[in-house]
Amino acid sequence: MMAIQEKAQAPAAVGARRNEKVGQVVSTKMQKTIVVAVEMRKAHAKYKRIVRSTKKFYAHDEQSSARLGDVVRIRETRPLSKLKRWSLEEIVRRSSLGQIEDAAIPGVE
């Protein structure tokens, strides 16, 4: 009886492990959506030189808390739209660029 209960719990624990990436917010122009650029560095197979490549991910930001230039952690989730398969997990580091933009526009909160 105990073996059956353990098997039932095992797939849930495996499914909870989701892929995470850390990147920089490059766009916040959509509602509840941010675009995160993740930089990947990989050694070239033949020349052994470090090659940088950047990929953009659309992530769901429920509270619209992320600002342009923030470094954020995103987590893989179920498909939310045609392009969104990631959700905002946490803001790792705030950008000073967002504070300058807020101060530049006095009437907008």
C-alpha positions in Angstrom: 0.0 0.0 0.0 2.8 2.4 0.8 4.6 1.7 -2.5 1.5 2.9 -4.4 1.3 6.2 -2.5 5.0 6.8 -3.1 4.6 6.2 -6.8 1.7 8.7 -7.0 3.8 11.4 -5.4 6.9 10.9 -7.5 5.6 12.3 -10.8 4.4 15.5 -9.1 7.9 16.1 -7.6 9.5 15.5 -11.1 7.0 17.9 -12.8 7.7 20.6 -10.2 11.3 20.9 -11.4 11.1 23.5 -14.2 13.8 25.1 -16.3 14.9 28.5 -15.1 16.9 31.3 -16.9 18.3 34.6 -15.8 18.3 37.5 -18.3 17.7 41.2 -18.8 14.4 42.8 -19.5 14.5 44.5 -22.9 10.8 45.4 -23.4 7.8 46.1 -21.1 5.5 47.5 -23.7 2.9 44.8 -23.6 0.3 44.3 -20.8 1.4 41.7 -18.2 4.2 40.5 -20.6 7.9 41.2 -20.6 10.6 40.3 -23.1 13.8 38.9 -21.5 17.1 38.6 -23.4 19.1 35.6 -22.1 22.8 35.6 -23.1 24.3 32.1 -23.6 28.1 31.7 -23.7 29.4 28.5 -25.2 32.9 27.3 -26.4 33.1 26.8 -30.2 33.6 23.2 -31.0 36.6 23.6 -33.3 38.2 26.8 -32.3 37.5 26.7 -28.5 36.7 30.4 -28.5 33.8 31.6 -26.3 30.8 32.5 -28.5 28.0 34.7 -27.2 24.5 34.2 -28.4 21.3 36.0 -27.2 17.8 34.6 -27.3 14.6 36.5 -26.4 11.9 34.9 -24.3 8.4 36.3 -23.7 7.5 36.0 -20.0 4.3 36.5 -18.0 4.5 39.3 -15.4 1.2 39.4 -13.5 1.8 42.6 -11.5 3.8 44.3 -14.2 6.5 44.8 -11.6 9.5 44.4 -13.9 11.1 47.5 -15.5 13.3 48.0 -18.5 16.9 46.9 -17.8 16.1 44.8 -14.7 17.9 41.4 -14.3 15.2 38.8 -13.7 14.8 35.1 -13.2 12.1 33.4 -15.4 10.7 29.9 -15.0 9.2 27.6 -17.6 5.5 27.1 -17.4 2.6 25.9 -19.5 1.8 27.7 -22.7 0.0 30.9 -21.9 -0.3 32.3 -25.5 1.3 31.8 -28.9 4.7 32.9 -27.7 4.6 33.0 -23.9 5.9 29.8 -22.2 7.7 31.5 -19.3 6.7 33.4 -16.1 8.5 35.9 -14.0 9.9 34.2 -10.9 11.8 37.1 -9.2 13.6 40.3 -9.9 17.3 39.6 -9.2 18.5 43.2 -9.6 16.7 46.5 -10.2 17.9 48.8 -13.0 18.7 52.4 -12.3 17.4 53.1 -15.8 13.8 52.5 -14.7 14.1 55.0 -11.9 15.4 57.7 -14.3 12.4 57.1 -16.6 10.0 57.4 -13.7 11.5 60.7 -12.7 11.5 62.1 -16.3 7.7 61.7 -16.6 6.3 63.7 -13.7 2.5 63.2 -14.4 2.6 59.5 -15.0 2.6 57.0 -12.0 
